[in-house]
Amino acid sequence: MNKSVELTLITGALLITAYLLGSFPTGYLAGRMLKGIDIRAEGSGSTGATNVLRTLGKGPAVVVLLVDLLKGVGAIALVNAFYTFAPTPILPASWQPWLVAGAAFAALLGHSKSIWLNFSGGKSVATGLGVLLAMSLPVGLGTLGVFSLFLAISRIVSLSSIAGAIAVSLLMIFLKQPLPYLIFAIAAGSYVIWRHRTNIQRLLAGTEPQLGQKLAQQEESQVTS
């Protein structure tokens, strides 16, 4: 087989596998198994842990959060394992950070545009955190710290997620991470913010619910206050 064709096939296989890992529809399956519902028709319509919390409760939300986080970890581990355990060097070592970044973004796309859910899904926050923790632990922990700080102050998950999405690029620069990681951070942060565009509209209108509060509850409190 032609060397360039072999490299293309291997690269494509790694990225497709990372996408399929991200595509695993955790929140959707939780809704079907626990209540027989399509969680996309409930609350915000997202399959992520926040909507699972509002719809199914704390226990299922924690499980969904952890599994979605592990999907991101798995996508990065896949690329690193290939380089570690391949019997002979197949892909150039200089490609590794680029493939890590590519697999990371593929996992994010998989979570938000799952092939199993007609290309719908969540906001990619938990999977994105898993990616960051596996890609660069200091950046992942720093992003988690920013998210946690904003959540403690505002108790609004979407606002905290947006703050984390902005912080990740700054952390990549401050901690002098490789260029592919910085490019990923800019692209992924922008994508996560774009996925929160309806949340941003509610934030501006003052109707975005706090942690554990349902959209309907928030709207009712706005009407009666």
N, C-alpha and C positions, 0 to 999 in steps of 0.2 A: 504494500500500500504506500502511496505517495506520502512523504513525511508531513507536508502541509495539510493534507486531507486528514491524516491521523490526528494532528494537533487540533484541527477544527472540530472533529468528532468528539474528542475527549473533552475539550472546552465546552462544547454544546451540551454534552451529557452531564457535566458537573452543574452547569447553570440550570438546565431543565430539572434536574433532581432537586436543586435548591428551591426552585419555584414550586415543585410538587410538595416539598416539605412545608413550605409556607402556606400552601393551599389547603392543608388539612383543616376541615371546617369544624373546629372545636366547639365554638359557641352554638352553631347550628345543631350539631349532634346533641349537645346538652339540652337544648330546647325540645328536640324531638323525643329524646329518651326520657326526660323527666316530666314533661307536661304535654307531649304530643303536639307542640306548636312549632310554627316557623318563626323563629325569633326575629327574622327580618321584617315581620309584620307587626312587631311589638316595639313600643318605646321609640327609640331613635332609629330603629331599623338596622343598626349595626350588629355584627356577630361578635363584637369584642366583649371583654370582661365587664366594662362599665354597664352596658345594656343587659348583660347576663345578671349583674347584681340587681338592677332595677326590676328585672322580669322573673328571675329564678331564685334570687337570694344569695347570701354570703358564701355558703359552702361551694355551690357550683361556680360562682364567680372566681373564687380562689383557684379552683382546679383549672378553669379555662385560662386564667392569667398565667399559671405556671406552665401549662402545656404550650400556650402561644409563645411564651418566652423561650421555652426549650426548642421550639421550631427554629427560632433565630439562631440559637446556639448551635443547633445541628447543622444548619446551612454552612456556617463558618468551619465547624469541625470537619465537615465533609471535605472541603478543599485542603485544609491543613493535614488531614489524615492521608489524603492522596499523595501529598508531597512527602509525608513521613514514612509511609509504608510501601510505596511503589518500589518494586525490586530493583528497577533501574530508572535513572532520571529520564522521564518522558517529556515533561513540560519544562521549559526554561525556568530557572529559579527566579529570574527577574519578573516573571509573569505572576508569581504568587500573590503579591498585594493587590494586583489588578483583578485577579480571579476571586480573591476574598471579597473585594468591593462589589464585583459583579454578582457573586452569589448572595451577598447581603441584600442588594437591591432586588434580586430575583425573589428572595424570600418575602420581602415587603410586598412586592406586587402579588405574590401568591396569596398572602393573607387578605389583602384588600380586594383582589380580583381573582377569587378562587375558581378554578376550572370546574369544580364540583358544584358550585352555586351559581352557575350562569354568569361568572365573572363579577360577583358581588362579594361582600365580606365586611371586614372591620376597618378600623382606622390605622392599623399597623403600628400602634404605640408599643404594645407588649412585645411583639415580634422584633420591632426595632430595638428595644432595650436588650433583648437577648443577643441580637446581632452585635451591638456595641460592647456588651460585656465580654463576648468571645473575641471580638476584633481587637479591642484595646480596653483592658480592665479599668485603667484610670479614667478614660473618657466615659465608659459606661457608668462607673460609680459617680462621676461628676454630674452626668446627665440625670441620674437617679436622684442625686442630692438636690439639684435645681427643681426637678419635678416635685419632690417631697416637700421642699420649702414652700413652693407656691400652693401645693395642696393643703398644707397645714394652715396657711394664712387665709386662702380663699375657699377651700373645700369644693373647688370646681375642677373636675378632672380635665375637661377640655382646655381650660386656661393653663393648667399645669403642663399638659402635653405640648401645647404650643410653646410655652416657655422652654421646655426641654428641647424641642425641635430647633429653636433658635440657638440655645446654648451649645449644642453639640458641635457646630462648626467652630465656634469660638474656642471650645476646649481642644479640638483637633489642632488648631493653630497654636494655642498656648502650650500644649504638650508636645508640639513638633512631631506630629504623626506623618506617615508617608503621604505623598500627594494623592494616590488613589483613595485613601481613606478620607482625606479632606473633600475630594470631589464627591465621594459617596455622601458625606455628611451634608454638604450643600444641597445635593439632589434629593436625598431622603428627607431632610428637614423641610425643604420646600414642598415635597409631596405630602408629608404628614399635615402640614399647615393647610394645604389645598383640600385634603380630605376632611378637614374640620371647618370648611367654609360655612356650613349651615350653623355650626356651633358659634362661629364668629358673629354671624348675624344675630343670634340670640344673646350673645354677650353684649353686643352693642345696644340691643333693645332692653337689656336687663332682665331677660326671661330664661337665661340658662340655669338649669337646676344644679343644686349642690350635690355632693356625694351622697348616694343613697336615696335622693329625692327624685320622684318621677316627674316627667315633663308636665303631666296633667296637674300634679300637685302644685308645681311652680306657677303654672298659668292661673290656677284658682286663687293662689295667694296674692297674685298680682291684681286680680279682679276685686278681691274682697278687702285689700289693704287701702 
